[in-house]
Amino acid sequence: MTATKLRVAFVHPDLGIGGAERLVVDAALGLQALGHSIDIYTSHHDEKHCFDETRDDTLRVHHVVPPFPRSWRGKFHILFAHARQLHLTKFLLSSCINKHDVFFVDQLSTCIPLLRLLGGKRVVFYCHFPDKLLANGAFVEGKVQRRNVGIMKRIYRYPMDWLEEVTTRQADVILANSKFTARVTMAHFTSLKTTPKVVYPGINIHAYETSVDMTDPDIVQVASSRPTLLSLNRFEMKKNAALAVEAFSCLRGRPTVPKGMRLVLAGGYDPRLEDNIRTLNNLVDLARMHNLTFKLISPSKSSARVPSFPDATSHTEPDILFLLNFTTGQRSALLQAPSTVALLYTPANEHFGIGPVEGMICGLPVLACDSGGPTESIVDTPLSERTGWLCAPDPAVWASALEEIFQLSEVERTALMRRCKDRARSMFGMEAMAKAMDVSLREAVDMGAVRADNMGTPMTEGVSRSVERDH
């Protein structure tokens, strides 16, 4: 008997370029390939700053424009995020609630009780990481390294943190992107009764194996025969791309590595975000401090203006290439290039991190921090099973690991490449993720109608001024 196809609505706050957005896109693609009807609803979607599949009619994206800004003078981000999602939820409840069988919500949980109580729909929530831990400071498992914040900030955060936990536990099914995230979520959301199920993010393997047009001007500007170290991450302070710059500088002085190598720092850059601007400025200052030449570029269709730095080189072969908002083709070209020696994944205590998987599916050695999600995606020991290196976030340690990678023999590199691809295919493919999500979505739907008398503990159960643009 053929399984019933579901009408699934994804709710995501900002459909830009990042790991969470890549997960949503790939999950939607995977479920769509299984025959489900998929719609994505979001409060922000810039067609010049997004993944290709969200603008080329591969996926149906509904951009519901909110009347609220992202922040006020760089503050109150989470308050406005809640307001924007409530506006989006109002649109869903008034315009299309009955068009969908089940809702898939991620990142922000504000809408969950409303979709259940007022819409009568089951909800699957995908937890990337508790926001209250991200807001309070750098997270290290077992403790939060708190920033020095004033009493007003703590008062402001208390109801936000309470709301996050209360609305999260309203979901019918809770998923997490790694065992690390599931463990941390249970430790800090003490009212949750059931440990989130782990569904690893999966990637569209075919997209990483498709050949690219090397005559494409966007690809021409990133291609090089020079030995290349590659970092793929948003330009955010928490991603710690400075570690890559420091390790690269340290490595250049060692006699065992080839001359003329370069570092490519590629990732999402949004000029609306102060964190992105500050991070890029700090990385440029770091390049200057180490006497490294640098150049900044972006794809021809990118809406984000490339910041101007007087000392940025116009030379085609800088020491560091900053690639802001790469295209799918640019990403594939860099990952597949024979000149790319390794992928550097710099965040510590990352919730999952899709970067290492992207590197592995392309057969690249991956160097990452020895904490968080990468400890689940990368195998460091035993050497016979190694797919990458897990090291403490210390530039000298990373430089030594990179030196070891450069010295791999052709036989060793070929064997490692095979192990990387096999692990990525078997554990982190889009098909595996979609099948796991399919099970969870059906589990939620099979719970039946939402009743008002069981709104409190779903995990234990068996528009005005909105503008919609369909793609």
LUMMARLUM-208820 format. One record per residue (C-alpha): residue number from 1; residue in three letters; x, y, z. Coordinates in pm, whole numbers, plus 32768, in hexadecimal, padded with zeros to 4 digits. Layout:
// LUMMARLUM-208820
PT / NUM / ala / X / Y / Z
...
This chain:
// LUMMARLUM-208820
PT / 1 / met / 8000 / 8000 / 8000
PT / 2 / thr / 808A / 8152 / 7F99
PT / 3 / ala / 80C7 / 8242 / 80B9
PT / 4 / thr / 7FF3 / 837C / 80BB
PT / 5 / lys / 80AA / 84AE / 8039
PT / 6 / leu / 80AD / 85D0 / 812A
PT / 7 / arg / 8081 / 8745 / 80FA
PT / 8 / val / 81A4 / 87D1 / 81C4
PT / 9 / ala / 81DB / 893F / 821E
PT / 10 / phe / 8336 / 89B0 / 8287
PT / 11 / val / 834D / 8AE4 / 8366
PT / 12 / his / 84A4 / 8B88 / 836A
PT / 13 / pro / 84EE / 8CEF / 83DD
PT / 14 / asp / 85F4 / 8D62 / 82E1
PT / 15 / leu / 8638 / 8CA1 / 81A2
PT / 16 / gly / 8795 / 8D24 / 8159
PT / 17 / ile / 88E1 / 8C6E / 8131
PT / 18 / gly / 8953 / 8B9D / 8258
PT / 19 / gly / 895D / 8A41 / 82EA
PT / 20 / ala / 87FC / 8A4D / 837A
PT / 21 / glu / 8776 / 8ACA / 822F
PT / 22 / arg / 8833 / 89BB / 8172
PT / 23 / leu / 8793 / 88B8 / 8254
PT / 24 / val / 8636 / 8941 / 8213
PT / 25 / val / 866F / 8945 / 809C
PT / 26 / asp / 86FE / 87E4 / 8092
PT / 27 / ala / 85EF / 875D / 8179
PT / 28 / ala / 84E6 / 87F7 / 809B
PT / 29 / leu / 858A / 876A / 7F62
PT / 30 / gly / 85A9 / 8611 / 7FFE
PT / 31 / leu / 843F / 8606 / 8071
PT / 32 / gln / 83CC / 868D / 7F21
PT / 33 / ala / 848B / 8572 / 7E77
PT / 34 / leu / 83C4 / 847D / 7F50
PT / 35 / gly / 8285 / 8509 / 7EB7
PT / 36 / his / 8215 / 85FA / 7FC7
PT / 37 / ser / 818C / 8752 / 7F76
PT / 38 / ile / 8279 / 8857 / 800B
PT / 39 / asp / 824D / 89CA / 8050
PT / 40 / ile / 8346 / 8AA8 / 8107
PT / 41 / tyr / 82CC / 8BDC / 81C5
PT / 42 / thr / 83C5 / 8CE4 / 8233
PT / 43 / ser / 83D6 / 8E4B / 82AD
PT / 44 / his / 8505 / 8E9B / 81D6
PT / 45 / his / 8574 / 8E22 / 8080
PT / 46 / asp / 865E / 8EF0 / 7FA7
PT / 47 / glu / 8679 / 8E50 / 7E4F
PT / 48 / lys / 87DA / 8ED9 / 7E2F
PT / 49 / his / 8846 / 8E4B / 7F7F
PT / 50 / cys / 87BE / 8CE9 / 7F8D
PT / 51 / phe / 87F6 / 8B87 / 7F14
PT / 52 / asp / 87A6 / 8B45 / 7DA6
PT / 53 / glu / 868F / 8A4B / 7DED
PT / 54 / thr / 85C3 / 8B56 / 7EA2
PT / 55 / arg / 85BB / 8C41 / 7D76
PT / 56 / asp / 85B5 / 8B5F / 7C42
PT / 57 / asp / 845E / 8ABE / 7C80
PT / 58 / thr / 84F4 / 897C / 7D06
PT / 59 / leu / 8445 / 89C8 / 7E51
PT / 60 / arg / 830F / 8A96 / 7E9B
PT / 61 / val / 8377 / 8BB6 / 7F7B
PT / 62 / his / 827C / 8CA6 / 8014
PT / 63 / his / 8319 / 8DEA / 808B
PT / 64 / val / 8230 / 8E90 / 8185
PT / 65 / val / 82BE / 8FEB / 81BF
PT / 66 / pro / 82A1 / 905B / 832D
PT / 67 / pro / 8265 / 91C0 / 83A2
PT / 68 / phe / 837B / 919A / 84A5
PT / 69 / pro / 84F3 / 91D0 / 847A
PT / 70 / arg / 85F7 / 90CC / 84DA
PT / 71 / ser / 866F / 91A9 / 85F7
PT / 72 / trp / 8669 / 930B / 867F
PT / 73 / arg / 87BC / 93B4 / 8680
PT / 74 / gly / 8861 / 9260 / 8681
PT / 75 / lys / 879F / 91EC / 87B5
PT / 76 / phe / 866C / 911D / 880E
PT / 77 / his / 86AE / 9018 / 86FF
PT / 78 / ile / 85F5 / 8EFF / 87AE
PT / 79 / leu / 84CA / 8FDB / 8806
PT / 80 / phe / 849E / 9042 / 869B
PT / 81 / ala / 84DB / 8EDB / 862B
PT / 82 / his / 83B1 / 8E6F / 86FF
PT / 83 / ala / 82DF / 8F8D / 8674
PT / 84 / arg / 8338 / 8F34 / 850E
PT / 85 / gln / 82DF / 8DC7 / 8543
PT / 86 / leu / 8195 / 8E22 / 85E8
PT / 87 / his / 8146 / 8EF2 / 84B5
PT / 88 / leu / 819D / 8DC9 / 83D8
PT / 89 / thr / 80C8 / 8CE6 / 84B3
PT / 90 / lys / 7FA1 / 8DD1 / 8493
PT / 91 / phe / 7FBF / 8DB6 / 831A
PT / 92 / leu / 7FCD / 8C3A / 832B
PT / 93 / leu / 7E9C / 8C23 / 840E
PT / 94 / ser / 7DCC / 8D12 / 833E
PT / 95 / ser / 7E2F / 8CAA / 81DF
PT / 96 / cys / 7EAF / 8B48 / 81B8
PT / 97 / ile / 7E98 / 8A78 / 82F5
PT / 98 / asn / 7DB2 / 8977 / 8253
PT / 99 / lys / 7E93 / 894D / 8124
PT / 100 / his / 7F8C / 8886 / 81F4
PT / 101 / asp / 7F85 / 8744 / 82BC
PT / 102 / val / 80AF / 878A / 839B
PT / 103 / phe / 81A7 / 88A2 / 83E6
PT / 104 / phe / 8321 / 8884 / 83F5
PT / 105 / val / 83B0 / 89A1 / 84CA
PT / 106 / asp / 851C / 89E9 / 8512
PT / 107 / gln / 85F3 / 8AEC / 85C7
PT / 108 / leu / 84D5 / 8BB2 / 8664
PT / 109 / ser / 83C3 / 8AFE / 8727
PT / 110 / thr / 82D7 / 8C25 / 876A
PT / 111 / cys / 81D0 / 8BB1 / 8672
PT / 112 / ile / 81B0 / 8A4A / 86EE
PT / 113 / pro / 8096 / 8A6D / 87F2
PT / 114 / leu / 7FD3 / 8B54 / 8709
PT / 115 / leu / 7FE6 / 8A65 / 85E4
PT / 116 / arg / 7F6F / 894F / 86CA
PT / 117 / leu / 7E66 / 8A05 / 8799
PT / 118 / leu / 7DD5 / 8AF3 / 8695
PT / 119 / gly / 7E2C / 8A30 / 855A
PT / 120 / gly / 7DF3 / 88D2 / 85DF
PT / 121 / lys / 7F2F / 8856 / 852E
PT / 122 / arg / 8044 / 8772 / 85A2
PT / 123 / val / 81A3 / 8805 / 85AE
PT / 124 / val / 82FD / 876F / 858D
PT / 125 / phe / 840C / 8851 / 861B
PT / 126 / tyr / 8577 / 8833 / 85AB
PT / 127 / cys / 8660 / 88B5 / 86B9
PT / 128 / his / 87AB / 8943 / 863E
PT / 129 / phe / 8815 / 89BE / 8798
PT / 130 / pro / 876B / 8A75 / 88BB
PT / 131 / asp / 8775 / 8BE9 / 8877
PT / 132 / lys / 879C / 8C3A / 89E7
PT / 133 / leu / 88F2 / 8B95 / 89E3
PT / 134 / leu / 895C / 8C53 / 88AD
PT / 135 / ala / 88E6 / 8D9D / 8941
PT / 136 / asn / 898F / 8D6D / 8A92
PT / 137 / gly / 8AEC / 8D3E / 8A08
PT / 138 / ala / 8BD7 / 8C3E / 8972
PT / 139 / phe / 8B5B / 8AE3 / 89C7
PT / 140 / val / 8C3E / 89CF / 8A41
PT / 141 / glu / 8B92 / 8889 / 8A99
PT / 142 / gly / 8B49 / 8884 / 8C0C
PT / 143 / lys / 8B59 / 89FB / 8C37
PT / 144 / val / 8B14 / 8B4B / 8B93
PT / 145 / gln / 8C30 / 8C45 / 8B80
PT / 146 / arg / 8B56 / 8D6D / 8BD0
PT / 147 / arg / 8B8D / 8EC6 / 8B4A
PT / 148 / asn / 8B8A / 8FEB / 8C37
PT / 149 / val / 8A27 / 9066 / 8C04
PT / 150 / gly / 8962 / 915F / 8CCE
PT / 151 / ile / 8831 / 9123 / 8DA1
PT / 152 / met / 874B / 91B1 / 8C93
PT / 153 / lys / 87CC / 90B6 / 8B94
PT / 154 / arg / 8791 / 8F99 / 8C89
PT / 155 / ile / 8631 / 9016 / 8CD0
PT / 156 / tyr / 85F2 / 9032 / 8B5A
PT / 157 / arg / 8673 / 8ED3 / 8B14
PT / 158 / tyr / 85B7 / 8E21 / 8C2C
PT / 159 / pro / 845B / 8E24 / 8B87
PT / 160 / met / 84FA / 8DDA / 8A34
PT / 161 / asp / 85A9 / 8CA6 / 8AC0
PT / 162 / trp / 846E / 8C36 / 8B76
PT / 163 / leu / 83A0 / 8C5E / 8A38
PT / 164 / glu / 849B / 8B93 / 896F
PT / 165 / glu / 8487 / 8A6B / 8A5B
PT / 166 / val / 830D / 8A77 / 8A88
PT / 167 / thr / 82C4 / 8A8B / 8912
PT / 168 / thr / 83C9 / 8985 / 88B6
PT / 169 / arg / 832B / 8880 / 8998
PT / 170 / gln / 81DA / 88B9 / 88EB
PT / 171 / ala / 8259 / 880D / 87AE
PT / 172 / asp / 81C7 / 86B8 / 8762
PT / 173 / val / 831B / 8635 / 86F6
PT / 174 / ile / 846B / 86D6 / 8747
PT / 175 / leu / 859B / 868C / 8671
PT / 176 / ala / 8705 / 86F5 / 86A4
PT / 177 / asn / 8822 / 8716 / 85AD
PT / 178 / ser / 891C / 8650 / 867F
PT / 179 / lys / 8944 / 8586 / 87BD
PT / 180 / phe / 8A03 / 86B3 / 8845
PT / 181 / thr / 88D8 / 879B / 880D
PT / 182 / ala / 87E0 / 869C / 8899
PT / 183 / arg / 88B4 / 8670 / 89D1
PT / 184 / val / 88DD / 87E6 / 8A09
PT / 185 / thr / 876C / 882C / 89C7
PT / 186 / met / 8700 / 8730 / 8ACE
PT / 187 / ala / 87FA / 87BD / 8BC9
PT / 188 / his / 8783 / 8925 / 8BA3
PT / 189 / phe / 8610 / 88F5 / 8B52
PT / 190 / thr / 85C3 / 8834 / 8C8F
PT / 191 / ser / 844B / 8827 / 8C53
PT / 192 / leu / 8475 / 874C / 8B1D
PT / 193 / lys / 840C / 85E9 / 8B6A
PT / 194 / thr / 848D / 853B / 8A31
PT / 195 / thr / 85E8 / 8552 / 899A
PT / 196 / pro / 85DD / 85E1 / 8837
PT / 197 / lys / 860F / 84E5 / 8722
PT / 198 / val / 8750 / 851A / 865E
PT / 199 / val / 872A / 8550 / 84E9
PT / 200 / tyr / 8876 / 85B5 / 8454
PT / 201 / pro / 886B / 86C3 / 8348
PT / 202 / gly / 8898 / 862C / 81F1
PT / 203 / ile / 891E / 86C1 / 80B3
PT / 204 / asn / 88B7 / 86A1 / 7F49
PT / 205 / ile / 89D9 / 85C3 / 7EE2
PT / 206 / his / 8992 / 85EA / 7D70
PT / 207 / ala / 89BE / 8764 / 7D89
PT / 208 / tyr / 8B21 / 8732 / 7E0C
PT / 209 / glu / 8B80 / 8639 / 7CFE
PT / 210 / thr / 8AF6 / 86F6 / 7BD3
PT / 211 / ser / 8C02 / 8787 / 7AF3
PT / 212 / val / 8C14 / 8901 / 7AE0
PT / 213 / asp / 8C3D / 89EE / 79BC
PT / 214 / met / 8DA3 / 8A63 / 79DE
PT / 215 / thr / 8D60 / 8B7D / 78E2
PT / 216 / asp / 8C5B / 8C1A / 79C9
PT / 217 / pro / 8CEA / 8D71 / 7A2B
PT / 218 / asp / 8C89 / 8D39 / 7B98
PT / 219 / ile / 8D4F / 8BF4 / 7B9C
PT / 220 / val / 8E73 / 8C86 / 7ADD
PT / 221 / gln / 8EA7 / 8D87 / 7BF0
PT / 222 / val / 8ECF / 8C7A / 7CFF
PT / 223 / ala / 8F8F / 8B73 / 7C37
PT / 224 / ser / 9106 / 8B4E / 7C6E
PT / 225 / ser / 9213 / 8A46 / 7C48
PT / 226 / arg / 92B5 / 8AB8 / 7D8D
PT / 227 / pro / 929D / 89CD / 7EBB
PT / 228 / thr / 915E / 8A3F / 7F66
PT / 229 / leu / 90DA / 8A27 / 80C9
PT / 230 / leu / 8F63 / 8A5D / 80CE
PT / 231 / ser / 8E78 / 8AD7 / 81E0
PT / 232 / leu / 8CFD / 8ADE / 81AA
PT / 233 / asn / 8C44 / 8B9C / 82BB
PT / 234 / arg / 8B6D / 8CCE / 82F0
PT / 235 / phe / 8C2C / 8E07 / 834E
PT / 236 / glu / 8BCE / 8DFD / 84BE
PT / 237 / met / 8CAD / 8E20 / 85ED
PT / 238 / lys / 8C40 / 8CD2 / 867F
PT / 239 / lys / 8CBB / 8C1E / 8546
PT / 240 / asn / 8E1F / 8C80 / 85A8
PT / 241 / ala / 8EAF / 8C9F / 8449
PT / 242 / ala / 8FCD / 8D5A / 84F0
PT / 243 / leu / 9053 / 8C02 / 8550
PT / 244 / ala / 907C / 8BB0 / 83DE
PT / 245 / val / 9138 / 8CF5 / 839E
PT / 246 / glu / 921E / 8CC1 / 84C9
PT / 247 / ala / 9265 / 8B55 / 846F
PT / 248 / phe / 92A0 / 8BB4 / 8303
PT / 249 / ser / 939A / 8CBF / 8368
PT / 250 / cys / 944C / 8BCC / 8451
PT / 251 / leu / 9457 / 8ABE / 8344
PT / 252 / arg / 94EE / 8B9F / 8239
PT / 253 / gly / 9634 / 8BB5 / 82F6
PT / 254 / arg / 9670 / 8A3D / 82FD
PT / 255 / pro / 9767 / 89AD / 8201
PT / 256 / thr / 96A5 / 886C / 81BF
PT / 257 / val / 9576 / 8913 / 811E
PT / 258 / pro / 9565 / 8994 / 7FB8
PT / 259 / lys / 959C / 8B01 / 7F6C
PT / 260 / gly / 948B / 8BD3 / 7ED7
PT / 261 / met / 9363 / 8B35 / 7F8B
PT / 262 / arg / 9229 / 8C00 / 7FCB
PT / 263 / leu / 9107 / 8C08 / 80BF
PT / 264 / val / 8FA1 / 8C33 / 8042
PT / 265 / leu / 8EA6 / 8CAD / 8145
PT / 266 / ala / 8D4E / 8C81 / 80A8
PT / 267 / gly / 8BFD / 8CB1 / 814C
PT / 268 / gly / 8AB9 / 8D6C / 8175
PT / 269 / tyr / 8ADD / 8EE2 / 81AA
PT / 270 / asp / 89B4 / 8FC3 / 81F5
PT / 271 / pro / 89FC / 9139 / 820A
PT / 272 / arg / 88C2 / 9161 / 82E1
PT / 273 / leu / 896D / 90A4 / 83FC
PT / 274 / glu / 8A64 / 9157 / 84DE
PT / 275 / asp / 8B05 / 900A / 853A
PT / 276 / asn / 8B54 / 8FC2 / 83CC
PT / 277 / ile / 8BEC / 911B / 8398
PT / 278 / arg / 8CBC / 910C / 84D7
PT / 279 / thr / 8D36 / 8FAB / 848E
PT / 280 / leu / 8DAC / 9002 / 8330
PT / 281 / asn / 8E5B / 913C / 83AC
PT / 282 / asn / 8F0D / 9073 / 84BB
PT / 283 / leu / 8F80 / 8F6C / 83C0
PT / 284 / val / 9008 / 9079 / 82D9
PT / 285 / asp / 90C2 / 9116 / 83FF
PT / 286 / leu / 9151 / 8FC0 / 8453
PT / 287 / ala / 91CA / 8F93 / 82ED
PT / 288 / arg / 9276 / 90E4 / 82FF
PT / 289 / met / 9317 / 908C / 844B
PT / 290 / his / 93B5 / 8F56 / 83AE
PT / 291 / asn / 941A / 9010 / 826F
PT / 292 / leu / 9331 / 8F3E / 8198
PT / 293 / thr / 92A9 / 8FCD / 8057
PT / 294 / phe / 9131 / 8FAE / 8030
PT / 295 / lys / 9019 / 8FE2 / 7F38
PT / 296 / leu / 8E9E / 8FF0 / 7F5E
PT / 297 / ile / 8DAB / 8F73 / 7E55
PT / 298 / ser / 8C40 / 8F09 / 7E36
PT / 299 / pro / 8B6F / 8E64 / 7D23
PT / 300 / ser / 8AF9 / 8F3F / 7C08
PT / 301 / lys / 898B / 8F1F / 7C72
PT / 302 / ser / 89C2 / 8F5F / 7DE3
PT / 303 / ser / 88FD / 9081 / 7E75
PT / 304 / ala / 89FA / 90B9 / 7F8A
PT / 305 / arg / 8AF4 / 91CB / 7F3E
PT / 306 / val / 8C5B / 915F / 7F6B
PT / 307 / pro / 8CF6 / 923A / 807B
PT / 308 / ser / 8E13 / 9313 / 8008
PT / 309 / phe / 8F6A / 9303 / 80AF
PT / 310 / pro / 907A / 93EB / 8027
PT / 311 / asp / 918B / 92E7 / 804B
PT / 312 / ala / 90CB / 91C4 / 7FB2
PT / 313 / thr / 9196 / 9141 / 7E90
PT / 314 / ser / 9117 / 9140 / 7D2B
PT / 315 / his / 9208 / 9023 / 7CE2
PT / 316 / thr / 9166 / 8EDF / 7C70
PT / 317 / glu / 9232 / 8E0B / 7D64
PT / 318 / pro / 9219 / 8E9B / 7EC7
PT / 319 / asp / 9280 / 8DD9 / 7FFD
PT / 320 / ile / 9119 / 8DE3 / 807D
PT / 321 / leu / 8FE3 / 8DED / 7FA2
PT / 322 / phe / 8EA4 / 8E5F / 8051
PT / 323 / leu / 8D7B / 8DD7 / 7F8D
PT / 324 / leu / 8C37 / 8E76 / 8005
PT / 325 / asn / 8AF6 / 8DB3 / 7FBB
PT / 326 / phe / 8B7B / 8CA2 / 7ED9
PT / 327 / thr / 8AA2 / 8BFD / 7DD0
PT / 328 / thr / 8A62 / 8A87 / 7DC1
PT / 329 / gly / 8B4F / 8A77 / 7C99
PT / 330 / gln / 8C64 / 8B2F / 7D50
PT / 331 / arg / 8C3F / 8A4C / 7E7E
PT / 332 / ser / 8C4F / 8912 / 7DA6
PT / 333 / ala / 8D78 / 8996 / 7CDE
PT / 334 / leu / 8E3F / 89DC / 7E1B
PT / 335 / leu / 8DE7 / 8890 / 7EC1
PT / 336 / gln / 8E30 / 87C4 / 7D87
PT / 337 / ala / 8F6D / 8879 / 7D1A
PT / 338 / pro / 90A6 / 879B / 7D14
PT / 339 / ser / 9162 / 88C0 / 7DAA
PT / 340 / thr / 908A / 88C6 / 7EE5
PT / 341 / val / 9154 / 8817 / 7FF3
PT / 342 / ala / 9068 / 881F / 811F
PT / 343 / leu / 8F29 / 88AF / 81AE
PT / 344 / leu / 8F51 / 8976 / 82F2
PT / 345 / tyr / 8E23 / 8978 / 83D6
PT / 346 / thr / 8E70 / 8A71 / 84E8
PT / 347 / pro / 8D45 / 8A8F / 85DC
PT / 348 / ala / 8D6A / 89F0 / 8733
PT / 349 / asn / 8C40 / 8945 / 87D9
PT / 350 / glu / 8B82 / 8958 / 8691
PT / 351 / his / 8A26 / 88C1 / 86A8
PT / 352 / phe / 8A5A / 87E5 / 8577
PT / 353 / gly / 8B11 / 8895 / 845E
PT / 354 / ile / 8AC4 / 883B / 82F5
PT / 355 / gly / 8C1D / 88AD / 827F
PT / 356 / pro / 8CD7 / 876D / 82DA
PT / 357 / val / 8BD3 / 869E / 8220
PT / 358 / glu / 8BF8 / 877B / 80EC
PT / 359 / gly / 8D6E / 8745 / 80F8
PT / 360 / met / 8D53 / 85CE / 812A
PT / 361 / ile / 8C62 / 8591 / 800A
PT / 362 / cys / 8D63 / 8638 / 7F28
PT / 363 / gly / 8E7A / 8561 / 7FB8
PT / 364 / leu / 8F2D / 8679 / 806D
PT / 365 / pro / 8FEB / 864E / 81B4
PT / 366 / val / 8F2F / 871A / 82BA
PT / 367 / leu / 8FCE / 87D0 / 83DF
PT / 368 / ala / 8ED8 / 8833 / 84F1
PT / 369 / cys / 8EC9 / 8881 / 8664
PT / 370 / asp / 8EB6 / 875E / 8756
PT / 371 / ser / 8D61 / 87B8 / 87E8
PT / 372 / gly / 8BF1 / 87B8 / 8790
PT / 373 / gly / 8B54 / 8727 / 8658
PT / 374 / pro / 8C93 / 86F2 / 858B
PT / 375 / thr / 8CF9 / 85E3 / 8682
PT / 376 / glu / 8BCD / 8520 / 85FD
PT / 377 / ser / 8C00 / 8560 / 848A
PT / 378 / ile / 8D7E / 853D / 847B
PT / 379 / val / 8E47 / 8407 / 84D4
PT / 380 / asp / 8F9E / 8462 / 855E
PT / 381 / thr / 9008 / 8310 / 85E9
PT / 382 / pro / 9062 / 81FF / 85A6
PT / 383 / leu / 9140 / 826E / 8487
PT / 384 / ser / 90BE / 8155 / 83AB
PT / 385 / glu / 8F61 / 81F3 / 83BA
PT / 386 / arg / 8FC6 / 8362 / 83C1
PT / 387 / thr / 8EFC / 845C / 82F4
PT / 388 / gly / 8F8C / 8594 / 8393
PT / 389 / trp / 9046 / 8638 / 84B1
PT / 390 / leu / 8FA5 / 86AC / 85F7
PT / 391 / cys / 9088 / 87A3 / 86AD
PT / 392 / ala / 907C / 88A3 / 87C1
PT / 393 / pro / 903A / 8A01 / 8734
PT / 394 / asp / 91A4 / 8A6F / 874B
PT / 395 / pro / 9250 / 8B05 / 8615
PT / 396 / ala / 9399 / 8A4C / 864F
PT / 397 / val / 92E4 / 8900 / 867C
PT / 398 / trp / 9219 / 893D / 8542
PT / 399 / ala / 9351 / 899C / 847E
PT / 400 / ser / 93F1 / 8851 / 84E4
PT / 401 / ala / 92BA / 8791 / 8478
PT / 402 / leu / 92B9 / 8845 / 8329
PT / 403 / glu / 9429 / 87F8 / 82FF
PT / 404 / glu / 93D2 / 8689 / 8333
PT / 405 / ile / 92BF / 86A2 / 822D
PT / 406 / phe / 93AC / 873F / 8131
PT / 407 / gln / 94A0 / 861F / 8167
PT / 408 / leu / 93A4 / 850A / 811D
PT / 409 / ser / 941A / 8420 / 800C
PT / 410 / glu / 9344 / 83EB / 7ED8
PT / 411 / val / 92E0 / 8293 / 7F58
PT / 412 / glu / 9281 / 831E / 80AF
PT / 413 / arg / 91BB / 843D / 8017
PT / 414 / thr / 90FF / 8351 / 7F2B
PT / 415 / ala / 90A3 / 8267 / 8049
PT / 416 / leu / 9030 / 838A / 8121
PT / 417 / met / 8F63 / 8415 / 8001
PT / 418 / arg / 8EAE / 82C8 / 7FDD
PT / 419 / arg / 8E63 / 82B7 / 8153
PT / 420 / cys / 8DE2 / 841E / 8154
PT / 421 / lys / 8CF3 / 83E3 / 8036
PT / 422 / asp / 8C76 / 8299 / 80BE
PT / 423 / arg / 8C29 / 832E / 8215
PT / 424 / ala / 8B7B / 8460 / 8185
PT / 425 / arg / 8AA6 / 838A / 809E
PT / 426 / ser / 8A3E / 828F / 81A5
PT / 427 / met / 89F0 / 8380 / 82C1
PT / 428 / phe / 89B4 / 84DE / 823D
PT / 429 / gly / 8902 / 84C4 / 80F0
PT / 430 / met / 87C4 / 8588 / 80AC
PT / 431 / glu / 8705 / 8446 / 806F
PT / 432 / ala / 8758 / 83BD / 81CB
PT / 433 / met / 86F3 / 8506 / 826D
PT / 434 / ala / 85AE / 851A / 81A7
PT / 435 / lys / 854A / 83B7 / 8206
PT / 436 / ala / 8588 / 83FD / 8377
PT / 437 / met / 84BF / 8540 / 8363
PT / 438 / asp / 83AC / 848A / 82A6
PT / 439 / val / 838B / 8398 / 83CC
PT / 440 / ser / 8373 / 84B9 / 84C4
PT / 441 / leu / 8276 / 857C / 83F5
PT / 442 / arg / 819B / 8446 / 83D5
PT / 443 / glu / 81BF / 8405 / 8549
PT / 444 / ala / 8138 / 8562 / 858D
PT / 445 / val / 8018 / 8542 / 8496
PT / 446 / asp / 7FBA / 83EB / 851F
PT / 447 / met / 7F7F / 8489 / 8676
PT / 448 / gly / 7E37 / 8506 / 85E6
PT / 449 / ala / 7D81 / 8648 / 8629
PT / 450 / val / 7E09 / 8739 / 872C
PT / 451 / arg / 7D1D / 8758 / 8853
PT / 452 / ala / 7D12 / 887F / 893E
PT / 453 / asp / 7D2C / 879E / 8A6F
PT / 454 / asn / 7E83 / 8715 / 8A10
PT / 455 / met / 7F2B / 8856 / 89A7
PT / 456 / gly / 8017 / 8852 / 8AD0
PT / 457 / thr / 80D7 / 8711 / 8A92
PT / 458 / pro / 80D7 / 86BB / 891E
PT / 459 / met / 821B / 85F5 / 8937
PT / 460 / thr / 816A / 84EE / 8A09
PT / 461 / glu / 803F / 84C2 / 891A
PT / 462 / gly / 8018 / 8384 / 8840
PT / 463 / val / 7EC8 / 8F3F / 82BF
PT / 464 / ser / 7EF3 / 9098 / 82F1
PT / 465 / arg / 8011 / 9144 / 823B
PT / 466 / ser / 80A0 / 8FFA / 81CC
PT / 467 / val / 8118 / 8FD3 / 806A
PT / 468 / glu / 8137 / 8E78 / 7FD7
PT / 469 / arg / 8214 / 8E35 / 7EAF
PT / 470 / asp / 8209 / 8CD5 / 7E19
PT / 471 / his / 8334 / 8C4C / 7D5C
